[in-house]
Amino acid sequence: MTNLEGNTFKDLSQVEVVGVFPNYATAYAAWKAKAQQTVDNAHMRYFVVHLHRLLDPGQETKPAR
């Protein structure tokens, strides 16, 4: 059984990169559009990946207030 809390990719050659966006709102809109296109495929998932967190994993995704 696969843990649904994590992200396990079945075939990395099938990973689709939708784009790089200037802000979260634009990335979210692209994510939502792609996710809605595959709504009938329970095995397909899209994610918003924060590139700055790849460079600095300790950095928060939202600025502190």
N, C-alpha and C positions, 0 to 999 in steps of 0.2 A: 504494500500500500504506500502511496506517495503522500508525504505530508503537504497539505494544501497551504500551509503557512509559509512555505519556502518557494523558491523559484528553481525548478529543475527543467532544463531544456532538453528535449528529446533528440533534436538534431540541430546543432549549431549552424549548419550550412543553410538552414531554413529561417534563421533570424532575419527579420526585416527591420531596417532602420528607416523610419519615416522622415526624419529631418532634424535639423538643429534650429531652435527657435530663440528669439530674442528675450522672451519672458515666459513665465509660467502660464499665463492666460492663453497665449497663442499655442503653446505646447498642449495644454489641456484641450483646446478646441480640436487640434489635430488628433489627439488620442481618442477623443469622444467619437469623431467621425470614423476613424479606423475601427474602433471597437463596435460601433453600430453596424458596420459592413459585415462583420463576422459574428453577429449575435446568435446565429443558429449553430455555431461551432463551439461546443463546450470546451474543447481542448485549446482553443486559440485565446491568447491573452496579450494585451498590449500594456506597456508601462511607460510612464514619464520618468526618464533617467536624468538626474541632476548631474551634469558633467562636472561641476565644481566639487561635488562630493566624491567623484572618482579621483580627482586630483588631491583632495584633502578630506578623507573619510570622516574626520571629526567635526567638520564644519556643518552647521545647521542649514536646513533648506530654506528657512524663512529668517529674515533678520530679527534680532531681539528688539523688543519694544521698550 
